[in-house]
Amino acid sequence: MLAKEKIATPDDRYQADVTGDIEDVDGILKIVRINVKYKLKITAEKKQKAEAAFGMYLPHCPAAQSVVNCIDISHDLDLVEI
């Protein structure tokens, strides 16, 4: 989604920290929650496009859509203006 909006994501400007919770569900260890915290350094003129892309990506992400009915997924975006 960011690439479609021509928003660059080099390592020094884009970071994703992913955490998850594993619980015993009926004797089986399962991943029950995933939380992704994105940090994106961006110019003011691209901020609105980045926010819109962030709002649209989860329903279009193949990985998320593969597990969305089995694992609770949350995500946050921290935009830092450069």
Biopython code that builds the backbone (N, CA, C, O; Angstrom):
import numpy as np
from Bio.PDB.StructureBuilder import StructureBuilder

atoms = [
    (1, "MET", "N", (0.821, -1.192, 0.000)),
    (1, "MET", "CA", (0.000, 0.000, 0.000)),
    (1, "MET", "C", (0.869, 1.262, 0.000)),
    (1, "MET", "O", (0.562, 2.234, -0.690)),
    (2, "LEU", "N", (1.939, 1.237, 0.769)),
    (2, "LEU", "CA", (2.820, 2.409, 0.801)),
    (2, "LEU", "C", (3.536, 2.587, -0.534)),
    (2, "LEU", "O", (3.688, 3.708, -1.019)),
    (3, "ALA", "N", (3.970, 1.489, -1.120)),
    (3, "ALA", "CA", (4.644, 1.578, -2.424)),
    (3, "ALA", "C", (3.703, 2.143, -3.483)),
    (3, "ALA", "O", (4.120, 2.926, -4.336)),
    (4, "LYS", "N", (2.453, 1.750, -3.428)),
    (4, "LYS", "CA", (1.465, 2.253, -4.385)),
    (4, "LYS", "C", (1.343, 3.776, -4.293)),
    (4, "LYS", "O", (1.097, 4.446, -5.296)),
    (5, "GLU", "N", (1.515, 4.311, -3.096)),
    (5, "GLU", "CA", (1.441, 5.761, -2.879)),
    (5, "GLU", "C", (2.804, 6.442, -3.019)),
    (5, "GLU", "O", (2.957, 7.629, -2.729)),
    (6, "LYS", "N", (3.798, 5.653, -3.474)),
    (6, "LYS", "CA", (5.160, 6.164, -3.658)),
    (6, "LYS", "C", (5.761, 6.708, -2.352)),
    (6, "LYS", "O", (6.418, 7.749, -2.333)),
    (7, "ILE", "N", (5.514, 5.970, -1.272)),
    (7, "ILE", "CA", (6.073, 6.312, 0.029)),
    (7, "ILE", "C", (7.229, 5.347, 0.287)),
    (7, "ILE", "O", (7.036, 4.138, 0.411)),
    (8, "ALA", "N", (8.414, 5.904, 0.362)),
    (8, "ALA", "CA", (9.616, 5.093, 0.543)),
    (8, "ALA", "C", (9.661, 4.483, 1.941)),
    (8, "ALA", "O", (9.230, 5.099, 2.917)),
    (9, "THR", "N", (10.194, 3.253, 2.021)),
    (9, "THR", "CA", (10.300, 2.567, 3.298)),
    (9, "THR", "C", (11.703, 1.986, 3.504)),
    (9, "THR", "O", (11.839, 0.793, 3.779)),
    (10, "PRO", "N", (12.749, 2.817, 3.375)),
    (10, "PRO", "CA", (14.093, 2.290, 3.656)),
    (10, "PRO", "C", (14.232, 1.982, 5.143)),
    (10, "PRO", "O", (13.465, 2.476, 5.970)),
    (11, "ASP", "N", (15.218, 1.164, 5.465)),
    (11, "ASP", "CA", (15.414, 0.710, 6.850)),
    (11, "ASP", "C", (15.518, 1.842, 7.861)),
    (11, "ASP", "O", (15.084, 1.689, 9.003)),
    (12, "ASP", "N", (16.083, 2.967, 7.463)),
    (12, "ASP", "CA", (16.263, 4.055, 8.425)),
    (12, "ASP", "C", (15.004, 4.892, 8.634)),
    (12, "ASP", "O", (14.990, 5.793, 9.472)),
    (13, "ARG", "N", (13.932, 4.594, 7.865)),
    (13, "ARG", "CA", (12.697, 5.381, 7.999)),
    (13, "ARG", "C", (11.474, 4.544, 8.342)),
    (13, "ARG", "O", (10.423, 5.097, 8.665)),
    (14, "TYR", "N", (11.592, 3.226, 8.280)),
    (14, "TYR", "CA", (10.426, 2.363, 8.472)),
    (14, "TYR", "C", (10.795, 1.197, 9.374)),
    (14, "TYR", "O", (11.790, 0.509, 9.143)),
    (15, "GLN", "N", (9.990, 0.984, 10.397)),
    (15, "GLN", "CA", (10.260, -0.093, 11.347)),
    (15, "GLN", "C", (8.946, -0.733, 11.761)),
    (15, "GLN", "O", (7.934, -0.047, 11.909)),
    (16, "ALA", "N", (8.959, -2.033, 11.946)),
    (16, "ALA", "CA", (7.793, -2.751, 12.450)),
    (16, "ALA", "C", (8.238, -3.636, 13.612)),
    (16, "ALA", "O", (9.113, -4.488, 13.457)),
    (17, "ASP", "N", (7.631, -3.424, 14.767)),
    (17, "ASP", "CA", (7.888, -4.264, 15.935)),
    (17, "ASP", "C", (6.666, -5.156, 16.129)),
    (17, "ASP", "O", (5.542, -4.676, 16.276)),
    (18, "VAL", "N", (6.909, -6.451, 16.127)),
    (18, "VAL", "CA", (5.814, -7.416, 16.195)),
    (18, "VAL", "C", (5.922, -8.213, 17.488)),
    (18, "VAL", "O", (6.979, -8.750, 17.819)),
    (19, "THR", "N", (4.809, -8.279, 18.211)),
    (19, "THR", "CA", (4.735, -9.108, 19.408)),
    (19, "THR", "C", (3.517, -10.003, 19.288)),
    (19, "THR", "O", (2.596, -9.728, 18.519)),
    (20, "GLY", "N", (3.529, -11.064, 20.050)),
    (20, "GLY", "CA", (2.396, -11.970, 20.019)),
    (20, "GLY", "C", (2.199, -12.644, 21.357)),
    (20, "GLY", "O", (3.094, -12.654, 22.202)),
    (21, "ASP", "N", (1.032, -13.201, 21.540)),
    (21, "ASP", "CA", (0.706, -13.932, 22.754)),
    (21, "ASP", "C", (0.385, -15.369, 22.386)),
    (21, "ASP", "O", (-0.390, -15.642, 21.470)),
    (22, "ILE", "N", (0.997, -16.274, 23.121)),
    (22, "ILE", "CA", (0.744, -17.701, 22.946)),
    (22, "ILE", "C", (0.055, -18.196, 24.203)),
    (22, "ILE", "O", (0.503, -17.924, 25.317)),
    (23, "GLU", "N", (-1.039, -18.926, 24.017)),
    (23, "GLU", "CA", (-1.798, -19.450, 25.158)),
    (23, "GLU", "C", (-2.092, -20.922, 24.948)),
    (23, "GLU", "O", (-2.095, -21.436, 23.829)),
    (24, "ASP", "N", (-2.338, -21.578, 26.069)),
    (24, "ASP", "CA", (-2.764, -22.969, 26.044)),
    (24, "ASP", "C", (-4.268, -22.979, 25.771)),
    (24, "ASP", "O", (-5.054, -22.497, 26.586)),
    (25, "VAL", "N", (-4.656, -23.519, 24.646)),
    (25, "VAL", "CA", (-6.068, -23.624, 24.282)),
    (25, "VAL", "C", (-6.391, -25.113, 24.170)),
    (25, "VAL", "O", (-6.005, -25.782, 23.212)),
    (26, "ASP", "N", (-7.101, -25.606, 25.167)),
    (26, "ASP", "CA", (-7.471, -27.028, 25.205)),
    (26, "ASP", "C", (-6.254, -27.944, 25.081)),
    (26, "ASP", "O", (-6.294, -28.955, 24.381)),
    (27, "GLY", "N", (-5.166, -27.573, 25.777)),
    (27, "GLY", "CA", (-3.972, -28.407, 25.783)),
    (27, "GLY", "C", (-3.040, -28.202, 24.599)),
    (27, "GLY", "O", (-2.037, -28.905, 24.470)),
    (28, "ILE", "N", (-3.359, -27.252, 23.742)),
    (28, "ILE", "CA", (-2.523, -26.976, 22.569)),
    (28, "ILE", "C", (-2.059, -25.528, 22.637)),
    (28, "ILE", "O", (-2.870, -24.619, 22.819)),
    (29, "LEU", "N", (-0.760, -25.314, 22.491)),
    (29, "LEU", "CA", (-0.248, -23.951, 22.464)),
    (29, "LEU", "C", (-0.602, -23.305, 21.135)),
    (29, "LEU", "O", (-0.304, -23.844, 20.069)),
    (30, "LYS", "N", (-1.243, -22.139, 21.211)),
    (30, "LYS", "CA", (-1.661, -21.438, 19.999)),
    (30, "LYS", "C", (-1.295, -19.962, 20.083)),
    (30, "LYS", "O", (-1.327, -19.362, 21.157)),
    (31, "ILE", "N", (-0.954, -19.397, 18.954)),
    (31, "ILE", "CA", (-0.807, -17.949, 18.869)),
    (31, "ILE", "C", (-2.219, -17.384, 18.844)),
    (31, "ILE", "O", (-3.001, -17.692, 17.945)),
    (32, "VAL", "N", (-2.543, -16.560, 19.827)),
    (32, "VAL", "CA", (-3.905, -16.034, 19.913)),
    (32, "VAL", "C", (-3.989, -14.551, 19.587)),
    (32, "VAL", "O", (-5.056, -14.048, 19.233)),
    (33, "ARG", "N", (-2.846, -13.837, 19.709)),
    (33, "ARG", "CA", (-2.833, -12.396, 19.413)),
    (33, "ARG", "C", (-1.516, -12.010, 18.771)),
    (33, "ARG", "O", (-0.456, -12.518, 19.137)),
    (34, "ILE", "N", (-1.598, -11.107, 17.810)),
    (34, "ILE", "CA", (-0.423, -10.497, 17.196)),
    (34, "ILE", "C", (-0.643, -8.998, 17.200)),
    (34, "ILE", "O", (-1.701, -8.516, 16.795)),
    (35, "ASN", "N", (0.356, -8.265, 17.658)),
    (35, "ASN", "CA", (0.293, -6.806, 17.625)),
    (35, "ASN", "C", (1.495, -6.282, 16.852)),
    (35, "ASN", "O", (2.637, -6.651, 17.128)),
    (36, "VAL", "N", (1.226, -5.426, 15.892)),
    (36, "VAL", "CA", (2.288, -4.840, 15.083)),
    (36, "VAL", "C", (2.290, -3.333, 15.319)),
    (36, "VAL", "O", (1.269, -2.664, 15.154)),
    (37, "LYS", "N", (3.446, -2.813, 15.704)),
    (37, "LYS", "CA", (3.601, -1.367, 15.901)),
    (37, "LYS", "C", (4.546, -0.860, 14.829)),
    (37, "LYS", "O", (5.736, -1.173, 14.827)),
    (38, "TYR", "N", (3.996, -0.075, 13.923)),
    (38, "TYR", "CA", (4.777, 0.490, 12.835)),
    (38, "TYR", "C", (5.256, 1.880, 13.209)),
    (38, "TYR", "O", (4.543, 2.645, 13.858)),
    (39, "LYS", "N", (6.468, 2.193, 12.791)),
    (39, "LYS", "CA", (6.998, 3.545, 12.938)),
    (39, "LYS", "C", (7.495, 3.966, 11.562)),
    (39, "LYS", "O", (8.313, 3.283, 10.946)),
    (40, "LEU", "N", (6.993, 5.094, 11.095)),
    (40, "LEU", "CA", (7.343, 5.573, 9.760)),
    (40, "LEU", "C", (7.736, 7.037, 9.842)),
    (40, "LEU", "O", (6.968, 7.875, 10.314)),
    (41, "LYS", "N", (8.929, 7.330, 9.383)),
    (41, "LYS", "CA", (9.388, 8.718, 9.289)),
    (41, "LYS", "C", (8.995, 9.209, 7.900)),
    (41, "LYS", "O", (9.328, 8.591, 6.889)),
    (42, "ILE", "N", (8.284, 10.330, 7.869)),
    (42, "ILE", "CA", (7.665, 10.758, 6.616)),
    (42, "ILE", "C", (7.585, 12.275, 6.541)),
    (42, "ILE", "O", (7.569, 12.963, 7.562)),
    (43, "THR", "N", (7.535, 12.779, 5.331)),
    (43, "THR", "CA", (7.372, 14.219, 5.144)),
    (43, "THR", "C", (5.909, 14.595, 5.353)),
    (43, "THR", "O", (5.011, 13.767, 5.200)),
    (44, "ALA", "N", (5.694, 15.845, 5.702)),
    (44, "ALA", "CA", (4.336, 16.326, 5.987)),
    (44, "ALA", "C", (3.400, 16.126, 4.802)),
    (44, "ALA", "O", (2.229, 15.794, 4.988)),
    (45, "GLU", "N", (3.899, 16.323, 3.597)),
    (45, "GLU", "CA", (3.025, 16.212, 2.422)),
    (45, "GLU", "C", (2.595, 14.770, 2.118)),
    (45, "GLU", "O", (1.628, 14.561, 1.386)),
    (46, "LYS", "N", (3.295, 13.785, 2.665)),
    (46, "LYS", "CA", (2.925, 12.375, 2.443)),
    (46, "LYS", "C", (2.137, 11.784, 3.617)),
    (46, "LYS", "O", (1.672, 10.647, 3.537)),
    (47, "LYS", "N", (1.987, 12.535, 4.690)),
    (47, "LYS", "CA", (1.366, 12.013, 5.910)),
    (47, "LYS", "C", (-0.056, 11.501, 5.677)),
    (47, "LYS", "O", (-0.398, 10.404, 6.120)),
    (48, "GLN", "N", (-0.871, 12.271, 4.999)),
    (48, "GLN", "CA", (-2.263, 11.869, 4.773)),
    (48, "GLN", "C", (-2.338, 10.591, 3.937)),
    (48, "GLN", "O", (-3.164, 9.720, 4.208)),
    (49, "LYS", "N", (-1.479, 10.476, 2.923)),
    (49, "LYS", "CA", (-1.478, 9.265, 2.094)),
    (49, "LYS", "C", (-1.025, 8.052, 2.903)),
    (49, "LYS", "O", (-1.540, 6.949, 2.719)),
    (50, "ALA", "N", (-0.059, 8.260, 3.799)),
    (50, "ALA", "CA", (0.413, 7.156, 4.636)),
    (50, "ALA", "C", (-0.682, 6.686, 5.584)),
    (50, "ALA", "O", (-0.872, 5.484, 5.768)),
    (51, "GLU", "N", (-1.397, 7.619, 6.180)),
    (51, "GLU", "CA", (-2.502, 7.256, 7.076)),
    (51, "GLU", "C", (-3.592, 6.502, 6.331)),
    (51, "GLU", "O", (-4.144, 5.532, 6.851)),
    (52, "ALA", "N", (-3.903, 6.938, 5.124)),
    (52, "ALA", "CA", (-4.928, 6.256, 4.317)),
    (52, "ALA", "C", (-4.464, 4.850, 3.943)),
    (52, "ALA", "O", (-5.251, 3.905, 4.000)),
    (53, "ALA", "N", (-3.206, 4.704, 3.564)),
    (53, "ALA", "CA", (-2.674, 3.390, 3.204)),
    (53, "ALA", "C", (-2.697, 2.460, 4.409)),
    (53, "ALA", "O", (-3.043, 1.285, 4.281)),
    (54, "PHE", "N", (-2.334, 2.974, 5.572)),
    (54, "PHE", "CA", (-2.344, 2.170, 6.791)),
    (54, "PHE", "C", (-3.754, 1.675, 7.096)),
    (54, "PHE", "O", (-3.937, 0.530, 7.510)),
    (55, "GLY", "N", (-4.735, 2.521, 6.895)),
    (55, "GLY", "CA", (-6.119, 2.142, 7.141)),
    (55, "GLY", "C", (-6.647, 1.089, 6.180)),
    (55, "GLY", "O", (-7.622, 0.402, 6.484)),
    (56, "MET", "N", (-6.015, 0.960, 5.033)),
    (56, "MET", "CA", (-6.489, 0.028, 4.007)),
    (56, "MET", "C", (-5.703, -1.279, 3.926)),
    (56, "MET", "O", (-6.166, -2.239, 3.310)),
    (57, "TYR", "N", (-4.526, -1.329, 4.537)),
    (57, "TYR", "CA", (-3.672, -2.476, 4.246)),
    (57, "TYR", "C", (-4.149, -3.788, 4.856)),
    (57, "TYR", "O", (-4.048, -4.826, 4.203)),
    (58, "LEU", "N", (-4.661, -3.780, 6.074)),
    (58, "LEU", "CA", (-5.010, -5.035, 6.736)),
    (58, "LEU", "C", (-6.025, -5.868, 5.946)),
    (58, "LEU", "O", (-5.832, -7.076, 5.812)),
    (59, "PRO", "N", (-7.091, -5.270, 5.423)),
    (59, "PRO", "CA", (-8.028, -6.073, 4.638)),
    (59, "PRO", "C", (-7.449, -6.593, 3.323)),
    (59, "PRO", "O", (-8.036, -7.480, 2.703)),
    (60, "HIS", "N", (-6.307, -6.057, 2.887)),
    (60, "HIS", "CA", (-5.702, -6.467, 1.618)),
    (60, "HIS", "C", (-4.395, -7.240, 1.801)),
    (60, "HIS", "O", (-3.754, -7.613, 0.818)),
    (61, "CYS", "N", (-4.003, -7.478, 3.031)),
    (61, "CYS", "CA", (-2.748, -8.182, 3.307)),
    (61, "CYS", "C", (-2.988, -9.699, 3.276)),
    (61, "CYS", "O", (-3.746, -10.218, 4.096)),
    (62, "PRO", "N", (-2.355, -10.409, 2.345)),
    (62, "PRO", "CA", (-2.570, -11.859, 2.249)),
    (62, "PRO", "C", (-2.228, -12.603, 3.543)),
    (62, "PRO", "O", (-2.950, -13.518, 3.938)),
    (63, "ALA", "N", (-1.144, -12.222, 4.199)),
    (63, "ALA", "CA", (-0.761, -12.914, 5.435)),
    (63, "ALA", "C", (-1.807, -12.690, 6.524)),
    (63, "ALA", "O", (-2.233, -13.639, 7.183)),
    (64, "ALA", "N", (-2.216, -11.447, 6.711)),
    (64, "ALA", "CA", (-3.222, -11.154, 7.737)),
    (64, "ALA", "C", (-4.545, -11.828, 7.419)),
    (64, "ALA", "O", (-5.187, -12.379, 8.314)),
    (65, "GLN", "N", (-4.950, -11.795, 6.198)),
    (65, "GLN", "CA", (-6.232, -12.382, 5.825)),
    (65, "GLN", "C", (-6.228, -13.905, 5.947)),
    (65, "GLN", "O", (-7.283, -14.528, 6.069)),
    (66, "SER", "N", (-5.042, -14.494, 5.915)),
    (66, "SER", "CA", (-4.937, -15.947, 6.076)),
    (66, "SER", "C", (-5.228, -16.397, 7.500)),
    (66, "SER", "O", (-5.631, -17.539, 7.720)),
    (67, "VAL", "N", (-5.025, -15.503, 8.474)),
    (67, "VAL", "CA", (-5.183, -15.899, 9.873)),
    (67, "VAL", "C", (-6.182, -15.047, 10.650)),
    (67, "VAL", "O", (-6.408, -15.303, 11.833)),
    (68, "VAL", "N", (-6.778, -14.055, 10.026)),
    (68, "VAL", "CA", (-7.600, -13.073, 10.730)),
    (68, "VAL", "C", (-8.777, -13.698, 11.493)),
    (68, "VAL", "O", (-9.208, -13.139, 12.502)),
    (69, "ASN", "N", (-9.291, -14.807, 11.053)),
    (69, "ASN", "CA", (-10.398, -15.438, 11.769)),
    (69, "ASN", "C", (-9.927, -16.371, 12.886)),
    (69, "ASN", "O", (-10.739, -16.909, 13.639)),
    (70, "CYS", "N", (-8.605, -16.560, 12.986)),
    (70, "CYS", "CA", (-8.042, -17.446, 14.003)),
    (70, "CYS", "C", (-7.231, -16.710, 15.056)),
    (70, "CYS", "O", (-7.135, -17.154, 16.200)),
    (71, "ILE", "N", (-6.650, -15.589, 14.666)),
    (71, "ILE", "CA", (-5.747, -14.851, 15.539)),
    (71, "ILE", "C", (-6.200, -13.391, 15.568)),
    (71, "ILE", "O", (-6.460, -12.792, 14.525)),
    (72, "ASP", "N", (-6.291, -12.830, 16.770)),
    (72, "ASP", "CA", (-6.630, -11.418, 16.916)),
    (72, "ASP", "C", (-5.418, -10.587, 16.492)),
    (72, "ASP", "O", (-4.330, -10.745, 17.046)),
    (73, "ILE", "N", (-5.604, -9.707, 15.515)),
    (73, "ILE", "CA", (-4.512, -8.879, 15.002)),
    (73, "ILE", "C", (-4.815, -7.417, 15.295)),
    (73, "ILE", "O", (-5.888, -6.912, 14.964)),
    (74, "SER", "N", (-3.850, -6.746, 15.924)),
    (74, "SER", "CA", (-3.982, -5.307, 16.139)),
    (74, "SER", "C", (-2.746, -4.632, 15.565)),
    (74, "SER", "O", (-1.686, -5.244, 15.436)),
    (75, "HIS", "N", (-2.904, -3.374, 15.229)),
    (75, "HIS", "CA", (-1.779, -2.639, 14.659)),
    (75, "HIS", "C", (-1.907, -1.165, 14.979)),
    (75, "HIS", "O", (-3.007, -0.625, 15.095)),
    (76, "ASP", "N", (-0.760, -0.528, 15.119)),
    (76, "ASP", "CA", (-0.688, 0.895, 15.404)),
    (76, "ASP", "C", (0.354, 1.514, 14.486)),
    (76, "ASP", "O", (1.313, 0.858, 14.081)),
    (77, "LEU", "N", (0.153, 2.775, 14.166)),
    (77, "LEU", "CA", (1.091, 3.497, 13.322)),
    (77, "LEU", "C", (1.548, 4.757, 14.028)),
    (77, "LEU", "O", (0.737, 5.580, 14.452)),
    (78, "ASP", "N", (2.854, 4.897, 14.148)),
    (78, "ASP", "CA", (3.458, 6.094, 14.706)),
    (78, "ASP", "C", (4.147, 6.823, 13.564)),
    (78, "ASP", "O", (5.176, 6.368, 13.065)),
    (79, "LEU", "N", (3.583, 7.953, 13.148)),
    (79, "LEU", "CA", (4.186, 8.742, 12.077)),
    (79, "LEU", "C", (5.057, 9.835, 12.694)),
    (79, "LEU", "O", (4.616, 10.595, 13.556)),
    (80, "VAL", "N", (6.276, 9.890, 12.240)),
    (80, "VAL", "CA", (7.230, 10.887, 12.707)),
    (80, "VAL", "C", (7.572, 11.768, 11.522)),
    (80, "VAL", "O", (8.090, 11.297, 10.510)),
    (81, "GLU", "N", (7.278, 13.045, 11.657)),
    (81, "GLU", "CA", (7.501, 13.972, 10.554)),
    (81, "GLU", "C", (8.988, 14.317, 10.447)),
    (81, "GLU", "O", (9.662, 14.607, 11.435)),
    (82, "ILE", "N", (9.468, 14.272, 9.193)),
    (82, "ILE", "CA", (10.874, 14.652, 8.950)),
    (82, "ILE", "C", (10.913, 15.884, 8.057)),
    (82, "ILE", "O", (11.993, 16.374, 7.727)),
]
sb = StructureBuilder()
sb.init_structure("model")
sb.init_model(0)
sb.init_chain("A")
sb.init_seg("    ")
for serial, (resi, resn, name, xyz) in enumerate(atoms, 1):
    if name == "N":
        sb.init_residue(resn, " ", resi, " ")
    sb.init_atom(name, np.array(xyz, "f"), 0.0, 1.0, " ", f" {name:<3s}", serial, name[0])
structure = sb.get_structure()
